[in-house]
């Protein structure tokens, strides 16, 4: 990541820009993600997540990475962006995760087939169909980021708290006294095996 950034800087790619977006996978939090923060290449971070367990886990890990460098690099968390996977109670779930992480859900992006249609054509939604409702969602997100003044130092949560959040929102069953949080499918399989 940092090699790419340094190359682009050397070629003048960042001259006279208002925004630079780094799209870094959540599962590379320790390595590639930390470099732009450590090198002070990022000032505010927006985490794209969904109501799926692994996406929320990655968001929490990214918040942990931001916290690590918040006091030395000055980077702040601008909020969570929920890229919907149509999970039950997804908006409310991500709002609550944001609250616990000491931030906000800056925008909820609904699932829309226009994204897949644009991807197949190697285009953005705005290029593919500027009048699509999803194009307007992206414009709204851009405006919210541009106008955002709420920059925070995140408060990552423990894994037990993340699992309990999923239980609270009906995404997982409470443990059966053995300390294991199970999904509905796991509970049904366990019941069928007994």
Secondary structure, DSSP 4 states (H G I P E B T S, - for coil): -HHHHHHHHHTTTTTT-S-------GGGIIIIIHHHHHTT--SEEEEEE-SSHHHHHHHHHHHHHHHHHHHHH--EEEEEEEE----TTHHHHHHHHHHHTTS-EEEEE---HHHHHHHHTT--HHHH-TTSHHHHHHHHHHHHHHH----B------HHHHHHHHHHTTSSBPP-SSS--B-HHHHHHHHHH-
